[in-house]
Amino acid sequence: MTNTIRELDQRIRLAPSSTQAESTPLLDRAELARLGTRRVARLSHPGQWIAAALVLVLVLNFAQTLFTNPSWEWAKVPTWLFSPAILTGLQLTLLATAISAVVSFVGGIVVALARMSANPVLSTVSWFYVWVFRSLPLILVLLFLFNLGNLYPAIGIGIPFGPQLQVGTYTLLTPLALGVIGLSLSEIAYSSEVVRAGLLSVDQGQHEAAKALGIPRRRQFTRIVLPQALRSIVPSYVNQIVGLIKASSLLFYVSLLDLFGVAQNLGSTYPTDVIPLLVVATIWYLVLTSVISVIQFYIERFYARGVFRVLPLTPFQKVRRAIASAFTNDRSVA
Amino acid sequence: MSIAVQTRTAVEIHNAVKAYGDKPVLRGIDLEVAPGTVTVIIGPSGSGKSTLLRAINHLEKLDEGFVVVGGELIGVRAHRGRIRELKEKDILRQRSRIGFVFQNFNLFPHLTILENITEAPISLGTAPAAAKELARSLLASVGLDDKEHAYPRQLSGGQQQRVAIARALAFDPEVILFDEPTSALDPELVGEVLAVIRSLTGNGRTLIVVTHEIRFAREVGDHVIFIDDGVIVEQGTPDAVLDHPHHLRTQNFLSKVL
């Protein structure tokens, strides 16, 4: 009788609170101490498992059609993938994108600085520029440029109402040049906003410290402000470049044969090969974007200097560490 | 283009007036700071003490009045009956000779500790090798010579502020301004920064320190200034201002912070 009372007494003291004690079965101290040495069981999420299974079934179903549906005509893909015509188109896509990317990055910085300048003429003009080119569809800009010769048969520069230096529009501007200009004009409008957001993200204290140290103005920008702004500019700007690669396919409509244009043209010449040609274009666009993503990773890592106490690992480093830990069986390495 | 002014003071402020929009911040402050002394500015938040300090190296532009440091008008010149602003380039050159230490350190996070210190000298024409050598000796003087390759965020707040002080010393300034140098620090890190500031006193340098550290003011201050609502309410020796204040506003403020 006394024994059971003591036991009861012990059980009551172990209960965390009176309300919980009603719902939780009571344990004696010895039993609890034994459980305390075992790993805590985590809550399982059955809903997540079901969702994952459903998604997996759908993906596998689609994957199966890639092999079973003969219309994909995979056999033709490798020949088209490296055919000279496709490679020429790829080259044009790369060239137009690369030039436009560089031009619009530099242009974006200039427009962003003008927009943020205290000079009302500069800030208004750059605001107006961004407003116009963000409003217009790229295809409209390109078509306008290709009709530039009709609008202005000769272009030049000079003192307003004074002497002018003039050149024939089409002798100066080849179709590729017009295409690149069109892409850049619209891209600068977007990238200037990306740059502006990046510059605004730099702490005011950084400007003040640079001023207080007497660092010359240009160097304040190139050494102190811009490198810090680039950390937030790079991800958005790479996103812009990816968009630019795809936007360059619109050059097809102004009779420039880029990757998409060549695939489209070949499709009308070889109607039976339309699907494999589209697959080829898809593969190349995927490759281009993947390459850019890898470059992006390393650029971001470079501009993360000083942000993290320890730099994040590169994928290669992660793989190497995983292999090392698998061999040594040492979890602390991973 | 600056104009030399006959002076025996390190820093002179004449009729400093400044408003942010409609709100007056400085309402006519006159101040003379003797060379080689430590002046401590105290006052409630929003009293204008930081604005006054920042006006000394022209980070804040005064609406009226002027500042003279080492006999040179700062940020302005007298020309054709008006005080006119100098060109940015000339102001930057003047600033490089006045040290400034910020409340939030404002180290450049993307540069190493060494680069933080060498950046200004190199950008103003010092040879990189000489700048590095100077930076290393400055780091040693604040006890951080082992951190030159670290980035600011890898350091504690106290260490960052010591680097910021080393950075402010790069041009061997006669005058160093401190804007609440310990306010952003954890209490246990305040001491190491105050020790570094203390080590700068007594060798001819003029320090002006805005701070809430009353004990520090009493210990190293030669002159204490109490500012409230944009005017100097009371000034004198630490003993006079901190221990025997005459004005009710000073007494009220001290009763809150002591």
Interface residues (C-beta under 8 A of the other chain):
Chain A: D203 G205 Q206 E208 A209 A210 K211 A212 L213 G214 I215 P216 R217 R219 R223 I224 P227 Q228 R231 Y303 R305 G306 V307 F308 R309
Chain B: N57 L59 E88 K89 L92 R93 Q94 R95 S96 R97 F100 F102 N104 N106 L107 F108 P109 H110 L111 T112 E119 A120 S123 L124 Y151 P152 R153 Q154 R167 A168 A170 F171
